Amino acid sequence: MRRRAALTLPALVMPALVMPGLIRPVRAQERYPDRPVRLVIPFATGGSNDVVGRLVAEGMGQRLGQTFVVENRGGAGGLIGNDLVAKSRTEGYDLLLAGSGSFLISSLVQPRVPYDVAADFTPVGFIGQAPNVICLNPSVPARNLRELQEVAKKANPPLTYGSPGVGTTGHVLPAMIALTLGVQMEHVPYRGTGPALTDVLAGRLSMITNALAPLKPHIESGALRAIALAAGARSAVMPNIPTTGEEGFPTILSSTWYGIVGPKDMPADRVARLHTALNATLADPEIARRLLDEGVEVQPSPTPADYARFLTEDRERWADVVRRANIKAE
């Protein structure tokens, strides 16, 4: 499956993410893992995060000949589960399912983060990403981003968009859209995607952005109008939706992505072994199909260092949006 360019774009390497694992000596005679490995999912059971994490854990466990135990630690927008792994021992027996919102964006918007996302984790590998689609209630007279720009400029009161909460991907992508188009739009946060989607479908809100898969039925029924995919390439899930780049706004890019990280200072040989098992899991056609059912396009990273560069690039990009839009979680 095609791997997005975001993984290979030049970026400043985050030394604290890459170097700790590289400076540890390789212990060739040591068997790893020789006991169960814990994968922490920083969400409650259910939903795409849980499906993705359990698929990957099962596949990696089979390839490494060891049990991978999934532990759901939801709460505080991902901070509780993230902190648990950040403070774990470095032997490689505690891993985290990192996500675009729960791992990266949360570190930019939360007032108190109990760890340093750049220094306290070791990147293992990228899993894939679900491109976000920009959808309007059909009452909004816009069929592309240029038309949305004109409508939003004239709107009084401003157009509104719903999100599953402050600092989520569903919040920061519309903020990026408003900044890029040079318009004002009002954010209405909810406790979860479901209530926000309900109000967009009812016409009480103008816009919502999310991964494509859960919005697909509403787009197909005509209850939502998809005007652009915030990605560099069209999606195999709904190939008729044009990309933001095709509509003239190539910097509007956003996805719900997943990867695996561990605590800082993990030995390089263990990181490499985990990375190999992860990529072998993602190469399994059945696992790739099941991930695509969740809207996740498999895009394995060639090396852990490539994933580290992606994290640096993506964090810097969203940090600029968060700063300019003055996004803060209360």
N, C-alpha and C positions, 0 to 999 in steps of 0.2 A: 504494500500500500504506500502511496506517496507520502513522503515525510515533508512537513511544512518547512519553509525557508527559515522560520523563526529559530529553529534549532541550530542553524549553521551560520546565521548572521554574525559578523565580527562583533565582539563585545569585550568590555573590560573584564578580565578574569577576576573573580572574587577570591583572593588568596586564601582567606580563612576557610573557604568552602573546599578548595581544591588541595591545598598543600598538606594539611594534617595527615590525610591518608597516604600521601605520596612519600612522606619522609619516614614512615615506619618500615622496618626491615621485613622482607618476605620470609615466612617460616615454612619452608617447603615440606617438612616432614609432619606438619601438624594437620590433623583431620578437622575440617570445619564444614558444616556445623555437626557437633557431636551430641547436641541436645536440642529440644524444640526452640524455634525462633518465634518471637512475638511480633505481630504486625498490628500496630495501633491505628485504628480508624477514628479520627477526631469527630465523629458524628454518632448519633444513635443508630440502632439497626433500621434497615429499610432504606430505600432510595438508591440512587446511582452510586454514591460513594461506597456504600456497603457492598453492592454487586461487584463493582470494579475491584475493591480490595480483596474480597473473598475469591474471585476468579484468579487473581494474580497470586494470592497466597497459596492456593491449592496447586497451581501450576509450578510455582517455584519449589514447593515442598516435594513434589514428585520428582523434580529434576535434581534436587540436592539430596534426596533420600532421607529427608527429615521432616517432621511435623512442623507446619507453620500454624500457630495459634492466633486467631483473630480476636482482638480485644477492642470493643467499642467504648470510647471515652469522649462522649459528646459534651458540649457546653462551652460558653464564652466564645462562640464563633470559631472554635477550633483550638483556642489557646490552651485548654486543659490537656487535651491529648498531645499537642505539640510539646508542651512543657514537660510532660511525662517522659517523652523520648529524649528531649534535650538534656535531661538530668540523669539519663540511664548510663549504665556502664558501657564502655567503648568496645567490647568484644565482638559486637555484631549480632547479638541475640535480641536486640530491641530495635525495630524499624517503624517507620511512620509512613502512612499514605498521605503524601503532601498534595495539596490542591491549590489552585489559583487563588481562591478566596480565603480558604481556611488557613493556609500557610503563608502565602505571600502578601495579599492585600490586607489581611488582618494585622500584619506587623506594621503596616503604614498608617492605619486609621485608629487603632486602639490606643487609648491614652497611656496605659501601663501594660507593657509586654514583658513577661518574666524571663525572657531569653533574648539572645541576639540571633536573629534569623540568618545573618551572614556569617557568624562565627561559631555557633553552637550546633551545627549540623554538617554531616558529610553526605553529599549527593551520591546516590547509587545509580539511578537511571530514570529516564522518562518513560511513561507508559503511552500516553496519547492525549488527544484533546477533542472536545466537542465544540465546534465553532458556534458562536452566539449569533442568533438571528434577530433582526430588528423588526418588530411587529407593531402595527397600528390597529386601533379600532377602525372598522371600515367607514365610520362617519368622518374621519379626518381626511380631507381631500388632497391626499398626497400618495403617489405611487412609486416614488424614489426619493433619494436623499436631497436632490436639488429642489424638488417640490416641497419636501418637508421643511427645508430651509426657508422658503418663501412663505409658507403657511405659518411657521413659528414666528417669523419676524412681524407678522401682522396680527398675531393672536393676542387678544386682550379679554379675559385674563390669559396667562401663558398656558401652553400645552402642558399636560401633566404626564408623569410616568411612575409606575409602581415598581417596587423592588422587594425582595425578601428581607431587607434590613439595611441599615447604614453600613457602608463599607463592603457590601457584597459585590460580586461581579455585576449583578443586575442593577446596582447603583452606579458603579464607576464607569461602566460603558456608556449609559446615557449622558453622564457628566462629560465624558470625552466627546460624545456627539455634539452636545451643546457648545462646548469650547471650540470644536473644529468648525462648526457651522456658524459660529458667532451669534447664537441666539440664546434666549432665556427659556428654560423649561423648569417646571416645579417638581421636585422629588417628593413622593408620598411613600414612606417606608411602611412595611407590613411585617408580621411575624410569619414569614414563610412565603414561598412563591404562590401557593394555592390561593390565598385571599387576594393577592395582588392581581393574579390572572382573572379571578372572578370579576373584579371591578373593571378591568379592561374589557372583558367580554361583554359586560353590561353597559359599557359606554360611559361609565363614571370616570374613567381615566383614558388618556389618549394613547399611551405607548407602553410596551413592555419588551424587554430583551431577555433572552434565555438560551440555553442549549436547544438545538433544533428538534431533537427527538420528542420531548414532551409537548412542544407546541405544534408538531406536525398535524395531528388530527384537527385542530382548530383552524389551521391554515387551509387544509384540504376542504373543510366544510364551508369556508368563507367567513367564519366568525372572526378571524384575524386576517389582516393583510400583511404579508411578509414583503418588506420593501428592499432589504439587503441582508446579505450574510457578511458578518464582520470578520472576513477571512481573506487569505491570499488566493484561494482557489475555491471553485464551486464544490458543493458537497454531493457525494453519491446518494445521500438520503433524499434530497430534493434538488436535483441538478438545475431546475428552472429558475431558482432564486439567484439573481446576480450578486456579485461580490461588491463590497464597498469600493474596492479599487476600480472595478469596471464603471462605477458611477462617479468616479472622479475624486474619491476620498481614500487613498491607499493607506493613510496613517490610522484610520479607524479600524483597529484590529482587536479582537477579543475572543477568548475561548475559555471554556471550563476545562482545565487540564489536570492531569494526575501524574504523579511520579513517586519514587521511593527515596527516602532519605533515612539516615541513621544519626546517632549522636556524633559529635566531633571526635577526631582522633581515631577513627576506625582504621585498623590495619589495611594497607593497600591490597594485600593478597585476598583478604576477605571481601573487600569492596568489589574487587574484580570477579570473584567467584559468584557473588550475588548478582552482579550486573550480567554475567553470562547466563545465569539461570533465568533472570528476568527476560532477557531478549529471546531466549529459547522458548519461554512461555508465550511471549507475544507472537512468535513465529508460528504457533500452532493455529491452523485455520479455524478450528472450532472455537477456540478462545477469542480469536479476532472477530469472528462472526457474532459471538455473544456480546462482546464489547460494543460492536457496531449497533447491535440492538438497543444499547443504552445511549447511542449517539456518539460514542467515543471512537474516533479514528486512530488506530494503532500507529504510533510513530516512535519506534525505539531509538534511543540515543546511541550513536556509535561507541562512545566511551562515557564514563562518569564525568570527565572534564567537559564534554560537550553539554551535558545536562547542567553543570555548574555555570557555564557561560550563558545558557538560556535563562537560568534563574537571575543572573546579574542583569541581563538585558531587560527581562520582563519587569523586574523590580524597579529599575531606573525609569522605565517607561511609565509605570503606574504611579510612581512617586511624583512625577511631574504633574500628572492629572490630579492626584490627591491634593498637592500643594496649590495648584491654580484654582481648583474648585473649592478649596478650603473644606475638605471632607474630614469630619472627625466623629468618631463614635462616642456617644455620651456615657 
